[in-house]
Amino acid sequence: QVQLIESGGGLVQAGGSLRLSCVASGRTAISSAGWFRQAPGKEREFVAGISWSGGRTPYADSVKGRFTISRDNAKNTVYLQMNSLKPEDTAVYYCAAGSLSFVWQNYDYWGQGTQVTVSS
């Protein structure tokens, strides 16, 4: 089993920045990982992913150029740097591990989520 714990969410004004962290613990290091988000009344959507080596980093079109995913394998941690935040980025952000898919059902492990709220 792998446990994922997110942190770094909060309230920020439009145009501001936040950095989310996802720390993995358990019997194995995380392989590929991703960030998803879900706003009230909406489907869970892919935000960004990263392969184990960091060589592949797909992004959703809505966040390209504003968000950056990275990882530190020595710390078993995946990050999501979010810049130029917009009110439409408001959602619960989830860390997931075990895939590099755009489809949330393909991931094996999930964190509990962290709330990101962007005020206009």
N, C-alpha and C positions, 0 to 999 in steps of 0.2 A: 504494500500500500504506500501511496505517496500523499502526504498532506500538504496543501497549499494555503498559505496565509498572505492575504493582500493587505497593504497599508498605503497611506499617502493620499487618500481621497479627502475631499473637503469642499468648502464654499469659496469660489473665486469669481472675480469680476471678469466680464468679457474682455478678451485680449490678454488675460493673465496666463500663468503657467502652473502646472502641477506635475509632480513625478510620482508615479505609482510603483510600488515594489511588490514582488511576489516571491516569498521564500518557501522553498520546498524542503520537506523533511520526510524521513521514512526509510524504507529499505533500499531505495534506489535513487540515483540522481535523475532529475527530469531530462527527458530527451527533447524533442521538439515541443514548443509551447506557444501559447497564443493568448491574446486579450480579446474578450468579447464585452459587449455592453447591452444593457436592456433598459429602455425607458418605459415608464408606465403605459400600459396598453399597447406596447409594441413587441415585435418579435426580437429575440436575442440575435444580435448581429456581430459579425466578425469585425474586429478593428485592426489587428496586426498579429503577425506570427513570426517565429524565429526558429531556425533549425538549431541542432545541438552545437554546431560549429559557429553559428552566427552568419554563415555565408548566404543564407536565404532569409529574406525578410519581406514577405508580402504585406501589403497594406490595403485597407479599404480605400476606395477613391475619395471618400469624404474626409479622410484624415491625412492623405498624402501631402507631404511638405510641411505639416504641422506637428505630427506625432513621430516619435522615434522609439523603436523597440530595441533593447539591447539585453545582454546577459553577462553574468559573471559566474562561470561554472565552478570556480573555487569556492564561491559563497552559495552556490545552488540558488541563485537569485536571478529573476527576470525583471526588467524595468520597462516602464512606459513613460517616456518624457512627452508631456503634452503642452504645446505652446500655442499661442494665438487662439485660446479657447473661445468657443461660441456657445450661446445658450442652447443650441441644438445638440451640444455634446453632453448635456445633462443626462445622467443615467447611472445605474449601478454597473460598475465595471468588474468583470470576473476574469481571473487568471485560470487557464486551463492547460493541461499537459497531456502528452501522449500522441499528438498529431500535429500536422501543419496544414490542416484542412480549413476551408472557409465554412465548413458545416459543423455546427456545435455538437451534433450527435456523435461525431467521430472521435471526440476527446474522451480520455479515460478518467481523468481526475480534474476536480474543480475546487476553487477556493470559495469562501463564503460571500465574497463580493465586497466592494467598497464604494460608497456613494460619492459621486462627483456632481456638484451643482454649480452651474455657471450663471451668474446674474447678468442682466442686460443693463 
